Amino acid sequence: MPFDTLKPANPGPLGLFGFGLTTIALSAVNAGLLPHEAVAAVAPLAFAFGGIAQLIAGIFELRLGNTFGGVAFTSFGLFWWWFALLQWTIGAGWLKPPPPAAAATVLLLWGFFTLLLWIVTFRLNKGVWSIFLLLTITFFLLSAADFGYATGKLGGYLGLLTGLDAMLVAFIELLNATAGRTVIPLGAPILS
């Protein structure tokens, strides 16, 4: 079969699995289920799977004409690169750890960015809508914790739920694509 007649694959599951698995790993640290030293295992995962997998998915989404998927995956892939680079440069002694207010501000900005993306998801399936809802709240809770207004454990537990939700949606998208039909529906958009 000529290459130009092949049906394009859905890059979404790759990006969602990369996001979900990495989010679960870091959230386990934030929730206190793993010690802070476990961040040393999360940072390379953030580069490799959270970052690169989402960048690849985002580029393919843009190539397929999916602006939302392209923006979301490339942005969150680069979020994971930011996180991993921050851990790496601090760990290597190249940078001093930022004050909590600086990290809180960055997380707050990511929360607002994610909120804007969540508004767009009202026109997408409910699976994607739920991921962005949970992620928005997670960013705001983690930011509040770094500002000293909450405990990071709450954001960690919500992050675990966010990551699990992303992996479930990725699994459903992969299952449906492999079956060539809707085996499990992801829910109609809230707005059409």
C-alpha positions in Angstrom: 0.0 0.0 0.0 1.5 3.4 -0.9 2.5 5.6 2.0 0.2 8.5 1.0 -2.9 6.2 1.1 -2.3 4.9 4.6 -4.9 6.0 7.2 -3.2 8.3 9.7 -3.0 6.9 13.2 -4.3 8.8 16.3 -1.3 10.1 18.2 -3.5 11.0 21.2 -3.0 7.7 23.2 0.8 8.1 23.0 0.6 11.7 24.4 -2.0 10.8 27.1 0.0 7.7 28.2 3.2 9.9 28.5 1.3 12.5 30.4 -0.6 10.2 32.6 2.2 7.9 33.6 4.6 10.8 34.4 1.9 12.6 36.3 1.2 9.6 38.4 4.9 9.2 39.3 5.3 12.8 40.4 2.0 12.9 42.1 3.0 9.9 44.2 5.8 12.0 45.5 3.6 15.0 46.1 1.0 12.9 47.9 3.7 11.6 50.2 3.4 8.0 48.9 7.0 8.1 47.8 9.8 10.0 49.5 11.0 13.3 48.0 14.2 11.5 46.8 12.1 9.6 44.3 12.0 12.8 42.2 15.4 11.6 41.0 13.6 8.8 39.2 10.8 11.0 38.0 13.0 13.6 36.3 14.4 11.3 33.6 10.9 9.9 33.1 9.7 13.5 32.6 12.4 14.0 29.9 11.8 10.6 28.2 8.1 9.8 28.3 6.3 12.8 29.7 8.3 15.2 27.5 9.3 13.4 24.3 6.2 11.3 23.9 4.0 14.4 24.2 6.1 16.4 21.9 5.9 13.7 19.2 2.1 13.4 19.8 1.7 17.1 19.6 3.7 17.4 16.3 1.6 14.7 14.8 -1.6 16.3 16.0 -0.6 19.5 14.3 0.3 17.6 11.2 -3.2 16.1 11.2 -4.8 19.5 11.6 -5.8 19.1 15.3 -4.8 22.5 16.8 -6.0 21.7 20.3 -4.1 18.4 20.5 -1.0 20.0 19.0 -1.1 22.9 21.5 -1.9 20.7 24.5 0.6 17.9 23.9 3.5 20.1 22.9 2.9 22.5 25.8 2.6 19.8 28.4 5.6 17.9 26.9 7.6 21.1 27.4 6.2 21.5 30.9 7.8 18.1 31.7 11.1 19.3 30.1 10.9 22.4 32.3 10.4 20.2 35.4 13.1 17.8 34.5 15.6 20.6 33.6 14.8 22.3 36.9 15.5 19.2 38.9 18.6 18.4 36.9 20.2 21.9 37.1 19.5 22.2 40.8 20.7 18.6 41.4 23.9 19.4 39.5 24.4 22.6 41.5 24.1 24.8 38.5 21.1 26.6 39.9 20.0 27.3 43.4 16.5 26.0 44.3 13.9 28.7 43.6 12.0 30.2 46.5 8.6 28.5 47.0 6.8 31.6 45.7 8.6 31.3 42.3 7.5 27.7 41.9 4.0 28.6 43.1 3.8 31.4 40.5 4.8 29.0 37.7 2.3 26.4 38.8 -0.4 29.2 39.0 0.4 30.2 35.5 0.1 26.6 34.3 -3.2 26.4 36.1 -4.5 29.4 34.2 -3.2 28.1 30.9 -4.9 24.7 31.7 -8.1 26.5 32.6 -8.2 28.1 29.2 -7.6 24.7 27.5 -10.3 23.2 29.7 -12.8 25.8 28.4 -12.0 24.6 24.8 -12.6 21.0 25.9 -16.3 21.7 26.3 -16.4 21.0 22.5 -14.4 17.7 22.8 -15.4 14.4 24.4 -16.1 14.1 28.1 -12.9 12.0 28.6 -10.6 14.9 27.6 -12.9 17.4 29.4 -12.4 15.5 32.6 -8.6 15.3 32.3 -8.3 19.1 31.9 -10.8 19.8 34.7 -8.8 17.6 37.1 -5.5 19.0 35.9 -6.6 22.6 36.3 -7.6 22.0 39.9 -4.4 20.0 40.5 -2.2 23.0 39.4 -4.2 25.4 41.5 -3.8 23.1 44.6 -0.1 22.6 44.0 0.4 26.4 43.6 -1.6 27.1 46.8 0.6 24.6 48.6 3.8 26.3 47.4 2.3 29.7 48.5 1.7 28.1 51.9 -2.1 28.1 51.8 -2.6 24.3 51.5 -0.9 21.0 51.8 0.8 19.6 48.8 -0.6 16.2 49.6 -4.1 17.2 48.4 -2.7 18.3 45.0 -0.7 15.1 44.9 -3.8 12.9 45.4 -5.7 14.9 42.8 -2.7 14.6 40.5 -2.9 10.8 40.9 -6.5 10.9 39.9 -5.6 13.2 36.9 -2.9 10.8 35.7 -5.2 7.7 36.1 -7.9 9.5 34.2 -5.5 10.4 31.4 -4.3 6.7 31.2 -7.9 5.5 31.1 -8.8 7.8 28.3 -5.6 6.8 26.4 -6.5 3.1 26.9 -10.1 3.7 25.6 -8.8 5.7 22.6 -6.2 2.9 21.9 -8.9 0.2 22.3 -11.3 1.9 20.0 -8.6 2.6 17.4 -7.4 -1.0 17.5 -11.0 -2.4 17.2 -11.8 0.0 14.4 -15.0 1.0 16.1 -16.2 2.5 19.4 -16.0 -0.2 22.0 -16.2 2.2 24.9 -17.5 5.7 24.2 -15.8 8.7 25.7 -18.9 10.8 25.9 -20.4 13.4 23.7 -19.1 17.0 23.9 -20.9 19.3 26.4 -21.2 21.9 23.7 -21.6 21.2 20.0 
